Amino acid sequence: MSKQGSKGAQSCLLTERDGGLLTLAINRPDANNAINGETRDALIEAFEAAAKDSTLRVIVLTSVGEDAFSVGTDIAEIATYTPAEAEALGEKVRRVYQALNAIDVPVVAAIKGACLGAGFELALHADLRLARGDARFGLPGINVGMVSSGAALARLQRLCGVGSAAALALTGGMVTAERAFMLGLVSNVTSPKDFISALEQLALHFSALSPIAVIETKRMLRAAADGGLEAASALGPKALARCFGEGDALARLQMMLGGRDPQATLH
């Protein structure tokens, strides 16, 4: 197991590698993990490296400290931005999410405390969101005259529907972890004492899955999100063939027929 800061950004993003598990932790607890330019650059670098790493099995995206996953964009950094600088910020945000979307292994956002604005947007681009019971979610930017950039609003609408997405985006209000779960915004909510163990179990589950099956599943999910039913359906036959060719579907099926556990668990 190794811990280190991302190159050139030791103070804002920590990485920890443990076998096929990569943990990325925003490390600005004194600023409630507000996301600044340095953090965005570090995230892009980490995501792009992860997308090229064939030994990865799962990524956990989290933060240092107990109070906030992230309260959003660092307002001290952008308070004097010109329109051109704001547009450049929006483009950089898009690059962060595009780099995250290009990763073929599951990305789990482990959320505690405040998950607001750009922090919420980042979490929305993960595959799963595991929330501690004290987590709270919202897009308060509209209260200070800002809009969400990237594809966050589209993802929000897909997850919780048009009405709930509009309510969150247009009011700037917050919802609790339990309410977020009811809206479909988070995959699971745990008590504080069970949060770490639940995250570890989820990471172990993904580590035990067939890498080829995971890659192909994520590709079809992306195709469905971008191109709809037919786009995903067109990928299905070749994806299944790859599971039986390059993947280990045959071996796992034969293990089950022999009464052995293929080492995958249900969650």
C-alpha positions as CSV (number, residue, x, y, z in Angstrom):
1,M,0.0,0.0,0.0
2,S,1.4,3.4,-0.9
3,K,0.2,6.9,-0.2
4,Q,1.3,10.0,-2.1
5,G,0.2,13.3,-3.5
6,S,-0.6,13.7,-7.1
7,K,2.4,15.1,-9.0
8,G,2.7,18.8,-8.5
9,A,-0.4,18.9,-6.2
10,Q,0.7,17.2,-3.0
11,S,-1.5,19.5,-0.9
12,C,-4.8,19.0,-2.7
13,L,-5.2,15.4,-3.8
14,L,-3.9,12.3,-2.0
15,T,-3.7,8.9,-3.7
16,E,-3.5,5.5,-2.1
17,R,-3.0,2.2,-4.0
18,D,-3.8,-1.1,-2.4
19,G,-3.7,-3.9,-5.1
20,G,-6.4,-3.1,-7.6
21,L,-8.0,-0.4,-5.4
22,L,-7.1,3.2,-6.0
23,T,-8.3,5.8,-3.5
24,L,-8.3,9.5,-4.5
25,A,-8.9,11.9,-1.6
26,I,-9.4,15.6,-2.0
27,N,-7.1,17.1,0.6
28,R,-8.2,20.6,1.5
29,P,-10.0,20.0,4.8
30,D,-9.2,23.5,6.1
31,A,-11.3,24.8,3.1
32,N,-14.0,22.2,3.5
33,N,-12.4,20.5,0.5
34,A,-13.4,23.3,-1.8
35,I,-12.3,22.6,-5.4
36,N,-9.8,25.0,-6.8
37,G,-7.8,25.1,-10.0
38,E,-4.9,23.0,-8.6
39,T,-7.4,20.3,-7.5
40,R,-9.0,20.2,-10.9
41,D,-5.6,19.7,-12.5
42,A,-4.7,17.0,-10.1
43,L,-8.0,15.2,-10.7
44,I,-7.6,15.3,-14.5
45,E,-4.1,13.9,-14.1
46,A,-5.2,11.1,-11.8
47,F,-8.2,10.2,-13.9
48,E,-6.2,10.1,-17.1
49,A,-3.6,7.9,-15.5
50,A,-6.3,5.6,-14.1
51,A,-7.9,5.2,-17.5
52,K,-4.6,3.8,-18.8
53,D,-4.0,1.4,-15.9
54,S,-5.1,-2.1,-16.8
55,T,-4.4,-3.4,-13.3
56,L,-7.0,-1.2,-11.6
57,R,-10.3,-2.8,-10.5
58,V,-12.0,0.0,-8.6
59,I,-11.6,3.6,-7.7
60,V,-12.8,5.3,-4.5
61,L,-13.2,9.0,-4.7
62,T,-13.4,10.7,-1.3
63,S,-12.0,13.4,0.8
64,V,-9.9,14.1,3.9
65,G,-11.6,15.1,7.1
66,E,-15.0,14.4,8.5
67,D,-17.0,17.6,7.7
68,A,-17.3,17.7,3.9
69,F,-16.8,15.7,0.8
70,S,-16.6,19.1,-0.8
71,V,-18.5,22.3,-0.4
72,G,-18.0,23.1,-4.1
73,T,-15.9,25.6,-6.1
74,D,-13.4,27.6,-4.1
75,I,-15.2,31.0,-4.2
76,A,-12.1,32.9,-3.0
77,E,-10.4,31.9,-6.3
78,I,-13.2,32.9,-8.6
79,A,-14.7,35.9,-6.9
80,T,-13.0,38.3,-9.3
81,Y,-13.2,36.2,-12.5
82,T,-13.9,37.9,-15.9
83,P,-16.4,36.3,-18.3
84,A,-13.5,34.8,-20.2
85,E,-12.0,33.3,-17.1
86,A,-15.4,31.9,-16.1
87,E,-15.7,30.3,-19.5
88,A,-12.3,28.8,-19.2
89,L,-13.3,27.4,-15.8
90,G,-16.3,25.8,-17.4
91,E,-14.1,24.1,-20.0
92,K,-11.7,22.9,-17.3
93,V,-14.6,21.4,-15.4
94,R,-15.7,19.6,-18.5
95,R,-12.3,18.1,-18.9
96,V,-12.4,16.8,-15.3
97,Y,-15.7,15.0,-16.0
98,Q,-14.6,13.7,-19.4
99,A,-11.5,12.2,-17.9
100,L,-13.6,10.6,-15.1
101,N,-16.1,9.2,-17.7
102,A,-13.3,7.6,-19.7
103,I,-12.4,5.2,-16.8
104,D,-13.5,1.6,-17.4
105,V,-13.5,0.4,-13.8
106,P,-16.2,1.3,-11.3
107,V,-15.8,4.7,-9.5
108,V,-17.4,4.9,-6.1
109,A,-17.9,8.3,-4.5
110,A,-17.7,7.9,-0.7
111,I,-19.5,10.9,0.7
112,K,-19.5,12.3,4.2
113,G,-20.8,15.7,5.4
114,A,-21.4,18.5,2.9
115,C,-21.5,17.5,-0.8
116,L,-22.4,20.8,-2.5
117,G,-22.0,22.6,-5.8
118,A,-19.0,21.4,-7.7
119,G,-18.5,18.6,-5.1
120,F,-22.0,17.3,-5.8
121,E,-21.4,17.6,-9.5
122,L,-18.2,15.5,-9.2
123,A,-20.0,12.9,-7.2
124,L,-22.8,12.7,-9.8
125,H,-20.2,11.6,-12.4
126,A,-19.2,8.6,-10.3
127,D,-20.8,5.2,-11.0
128,L,-22.1,4.8,-7.4
129,R,-22.4,7.1,-4.5
130,L,-22.2,5.7,-0.9
131,A,-23.3,8.3,1.6
132,R,-22.7,8.5,5.3
133,G,-25.9,9.3,7.3
134,D,-24.8,12.9,7.9
135,A,-24.2,13.7,4.2
136,R,-26.2,16.5,2.6
137,F,-26.5,17.4,-1.0
138,G,-27.3,20.5,-3.0
139,L,-26.5,23.0,-5.8
140,P,-26.4,26.4,-4.1
141,G,-24.6,28.1,-7.0
142,I,-27.9,29.6,-8.3
143,N,-28.1,31.6,-5.0
144,V,-25.0,33.5,-6.0
145,G,-25.9,33.8,-9.7
146,M,-24.0,30.8,-11.0
147,V,-25.0,27.7,-13.0
148,S,-23.7,24.2,-13.0
149,S,-21.2,23.5,-15.7
150,G,-20.2,20.3,-17.5
151,A,-23.0,17.7,-17.7
152,A,-24.0,17.7,-14.1
153,L,-27.6,18.9,-14.6
154,A,-28.2,16.3,-17.3
155,R,-26.9,13.6,-14.9
156,L,-29.0,14.9,-12.1
157,Q,-32.1,14.8,-14.2
158,R,-31.4,11.2,-15.3
159,L,-31.0,10.1,-11.8
160,C,-33.9,11.7,-10.1
161,G,-36.2,12.9,-12.8
162,V,-37.2,16.3,-14.3
163,G,-39.2,17.6,-11.3
164,S,-36.8,16.8,-8.6
165,A,-33.8,17.9,-10.6
166,A,-35.5,21.3,-11.3
167,A,-36.3,21.6,-7.6
168,L,-32.7,21.1,-6.6
169,A,-31.1,23.2,-9.3
170,L,-33.5,26.1,-9.2
171,T,-34.0,26.5,-5.4
172,G,-30.4,25.9,-4.4
173,G,-31.7,24.0,-1.4
174,M,-30.2,20.9,0.2
175,V,-31.4,17.4,0.8
176,T,-30.4,14.9,3.5
177,A,-28.7,11.6,2.7
178,E,-31.9,9.7,3.3
179,R,-33.8,12.0,0.9
180,A,-31.0,11.7,-1.6
181,F,-31.4,7.9,-1.4
182,M,-35.2,8.2,-2.0
183,L,-34.5,10.3,-5.0
184,G,-32.0,7.8,-6.5
185,L,-29.1,10.2,-6.1
186,V,-27.1,7.8,-3.8
187,S,-26.7,4.0,-4.0
188,N,-26.7,3.4,-0.2
189,V,-26.7,5.3,3.1
190,T,-24.9,3.9,6.1
191,S,-24.4,4.9,9.7
192,P,-21.1,6.6,10.6
193,K,-19.9,3.5,12.3
194,D,-20.6,1.3,9.3
195,F,-19.4,3.7,6.6
196,I,-15.9,2.4,6.3
197,S,-16.8,-1.3,6.4
198,A,-19.5,-0.8,3.8
199,L,-17.0,0.9,1.5
200,E,-14.5,-1.8,2.0
201,Q,-17.0,-4.5,1.2
202,L,-18.1,-2.7,-1.9
203,A,-14.4,-2.3,-3.0
204,L,-13.8,-6.0,-2.4
205,H,-16.9,-6.9,-4.4
206,F,-15.7,-5.0,-7.4
207,S,-12.2,-6.4,-7.1
208,A,-13.6,-9.9,-7.3
209,L,-15.6,-9.3,-10.5
210,S,-14.4,-10.2,-14.0
211,P,-12.5,-7.2,-15.4
212,I,-13.7,-7.8,-18.9
213,A,-17.4,-8.0,-17.8
214,V,-17.0,-4.8,-15.8
215,I,-15.4,-2.9,-18.8
216,E,-18.1,-4.1,-21.2
217,T,-20.9,-3.3,-18.7
218,K,-19.5,0.3,-18.3
219,R,-19.2,0.7,-22.0
220,M,-22.8,-0.3,-22.6
221,L,-24.0,2.0,-19.8
222,R,-22.2,4.9,-21.4
223,A,-23.6,4.0,-24.8
224,A,-27.1,3.9,-23.4
225,A,-26.7,7.3,-21.7
226,D,-25.2,8.9,-24.8
227,G,-27.1,7.2,-27.6
228,G,-30.1,5.4,-26.1
229,L,-31.4,1.9,-26.2
230,E,-30.3,1.0,-29.7
231,A,-26.7,2.2,-29.2
232,A,-26.3,0.0,-26.1
233,S,-28.1,-2.9,-27.8
234,A,-25.7,-2.9,-30.7
235,L,-22.8,-3.4,-28.4
236,G,-24.3,-6.3,-26.6
237,P,-23.4,-9.3,-28.8
238,K,-19.7,-8.4,-29.2
239,A,-19.5,-7.6,-25.5
240,L,-20.9,-11.0,-24.5
241,A,-18.5,-12.7,-26.9
242,R,-15.6,-10.9,-25.3
243,C,-16.7,-12.1,-21.9
244,F,-16.4,-15.7,-23.2
245,G,-13.2,-15.1,-25.2
246,E,-10.9,-12.6,-23.4
247,G,-12.8,-12.8,-20.2
248,D,-13.3,-15.6,-17.6
249,A,-17.0,-16.3,-18.0
250,L,-16.4,-19.9,-18.9
251,A,-14.2,-20.5,-15.9
252,R,-16.7,-18.9,-13.5
253,L,-19.6,-20.8,-14.9
254,Q,-17.8,-24.1,-14.6
255,M,-16.9,-23.2,-11.1
256,M,-20.6,-22.7,-10.3
257,L,-21.5,-26.0,-12.0
258,G,-18.9,-27.7,-9.8
259,G,-20.4,-26.3,-6.7
260,R,-17.7,-23.7,-6.1
261,D,-18.0,-20.0,-5.3
262,P,-16.8,-17.8,-8.2
263,Q,-15.9,-15.2,-5.5
264,A,-18.5,-12.6,-6.5
265,T,-21.0,-11.4,-3.9
266,L,-24.3,-9.6,-4.1
267,H,-25.0,-6.1,-2.8
